[in-house]
């Protein structure tokens, strides 16, 4: 009976570990998290550890007061693991990038990071 439980527990651990690897993880971004920029970025770029469904993914940009700023997501451009968006010139201040992507395993993953424009 103990051996059966050990095998069942091992299978459960492997199943959970396998499904966690399939979720999209943010590997890098431009601007980077915590970056202080001398000028406004024209583009936001996010790279993930696997292919994402760009048409079903979003990038939102908020100022330090929570007001939204328009981002045009470029769904047809670039590699399948990158999500990019263009923005108009941003005034000085703190900005929060909020992203939400559909992973190839069908799970929605989201996150955020901040950067600052300080000319």
JODA-V970327 format. One record per residue. N is the residue number from 1. RES is the residue in three letters. PSI is psi as a letter, one per 30 degrees, with the letter a starting at -180 (NA if undefined). NEAR is the number of other C-alpha atoms within 10 Angstrom. Layout:
n: [N	N]
res: [RES	RES]
psi: [PSI	PSI]
near: [NEAR	NEAR]
This chain:
n: [1	2	3	4	5	6	7	8	9	10	11	12	13	14	15	16	17	18	19	20	21	22	23	24	25	26	27	28	29	30	31	32	33	34	35	36	37	38	39	40	41	42	43	44	45	46	47	48	49	50	51	52	53	54	55	56	57	58	59	60	61	62	63	64	65	66	67	68	69	70	71	72	73	74	75	76	77	78	79	80	81	82	83	84	85	86	87	88	89	90	91	92	93	94	95	96	97	98	99	100	101	102	103	104	105	106	107	108	109	110	111	112	113	114	115	116	117	118	119]
res: [UNK	UNK	UNK	UNK	UNK	UNK	UNK	UNK	UNK	UNK	UNK	UNK	UNK	UNK	UNK	UNK	UNK	UNK	UNK	UNK	UNK	UNK	UNK	UNK	UNK	UNK	UNK	UNK	UNK	UNK	UNK	UNK	UNK	UNK	UNK	UNK	UNK	UNK	UNK	UNK	UNK	UNK	UNK	UNK	UNK	UNK	UNK	UNK	UNK	UNK	UNK	UNK	UNK	UNK	UNK	UNK	UNK	UNK	UNK	UNK	UNK	UNK	UNK	UNK	UNK	UNK	UNK	UNK	UNK	UNK	UNK	UNK	UNK	UNK	UNK	UNK	UNK	UNK	UNK	UNK	UNK	UNK	UNK	UNK	UNK	UNK	UNK	UNK	UNK	UNK	UNK	UNK	UNK	UNK	UNK	UNK	UNK	UNK	UNK	UNK	UNK	UNK	UNK	UNK	UNK	UNK	UNK	UNK	UNK	UNK	UNK	UNK	UNK	UNK	UNK	UNK	UNK	UNK	UNK]
psi: [e	e	e	e	e	e	e	e	e	e	e	e	e	e	e	e	e	e	e	e	f	f	k	k	k	j	e	l	l	j	l	l	k	g	k	j	k	f	l	k	k	f	k	k	k	k	k	l	f	l	k	l	j	e	f	g	l	l	k	k	k	k	a	f	f	f	k	k	k	k	k	j	k	i	f	f	k	a	l	f	g	k	k	l	k	l	l	l	k	k	l	k	a	k	k	k	k	k	l	k	l	j	l	f	g	f	k	k	k	l	a	l	l	l	l	k	j	i	NA]
near: [5	7	8	9	10	11	11	11	12	11	12	12	11	11	11	10	11	11	11	12	12	16	22	24	17	19	12	14	16	14	20	15	15	13	13	17	16	11	14	19	15	11	17	20	17	18	20	19	16	17	20	24	18	21	13	12	18	21	23	17	20	16	18	12	9	10	9	13	13	13	17	15	21	17	17	11	12	10	10	15	18	23	28	22	19	16	16	13	11	16	14	15	16	17	23	19	17	15	18	17	26	20	23	14	14	12	13	16	15	16	12	14	16	19	18	23	17	13	11]
